[in-house]
Amino acid sequence: MSSVSEPNEQDDGLEAAIDQAIAACGGDTRAAVRALIFASNFLESEITDLKKALSHAYVRGRFRTYSG
C-alpha cells in the first residue's frame, strides 16, 4: 500500500476554488490571501453576532429545546 493519497473530486474542487480566488485578484496571490483572510474575519464576526442573538432569543424563551 502506498502512503501517497490519490487525487479525488474534492481536491479538484479545492484546486478550482484556489484558481478562481487568484484569478479574481488579477493573478496576485498575495491579494488573494488578503481577500480570503478579510472574508474569513468577516464571517467569524457574523458568527459571533448570530451566536449572541440566538443566545438572547433562547433566554427569552423564543426557542425550545428538542426533547426527542
C-alpha positions in Angstrom: 0.0 0.0 0.0 1.2 3.5 -0.8 1.2 6.3 1.7 0.5 8.8 -1.1 -3.2 9.6 -1.4 -4.7 9.7 -4.8 -6.4 12.9 -6.0 -10.1 12.9 -5.8 -13.0 15.2 -6.8 -12.8 17.2 -3.6 -9.1 18.0 -4.3 -10.1 19.1 -7.8 -12.8 21.3 -6.4 -10.3 22.9 -4.0 -7.8 23.5 -6.8 -10.5 25.1 -8.9 -11.6 27.3 -6.0 -7.9 28.4 -5.4 -7.6 29.2 -9.1 -10.8 31.2 -9.0 -9.6 33.2 -6.0 -6.3 34.0 -7.6 -8.0 34.9 -10.9 -10.5 37.2 -9.1 -7.4 39.1 -7.7 -5.8 39.6 -11.1 -3.4 36.7 -10.6 -1.9 38.3 -7.4 -1.6 35.5 -4.9 -0.8 37.9 -2.1 -4.0 39.9 -2.8 -6.0 36.6 -2.9 -4.7 35.6 0.5 -5.5 39.1 1.8 -9.0 38.9 0.5 -9.6 35.4 1.9 -8.4 36.5 5.3 -10.6 39.5 5.2 -13.6 37.3 4.2 -12.8 34.8 7.0 -12.6 37.6 9.6 -15.9 39.0 8.4 -17.6 35.6 8.6 -16.2 35.0 12.1 -17.7 38.3 13.2 -21.0 37.4 11.7 -21.0 34.0 13.5 -20.2 35.8 16.8 -23.1 38.2 16.3 -25.5 35.4 15.4 -24.5 33.4 18.4 -25.2 36.4 20.6 -28.6 36.9 19.0 -29.5 33.2 19.3 -28.4 33.1 22.9 -30.5 36.2 23.7 -33.6 34.7 22.0 -33.1 31.4 23.8 -33.0 33.1 27.2 -36.3 34.9 26.3 -37.9 31.6 25.5 -38.2 32.1 21.8 -36.5 28.8 21.1 -37.4 25.5 22.7 -35.0 22.6 23.2 -35.6 19.3 21.3 -36.9 16.7 23.7 -36.6 13.7 21.4 
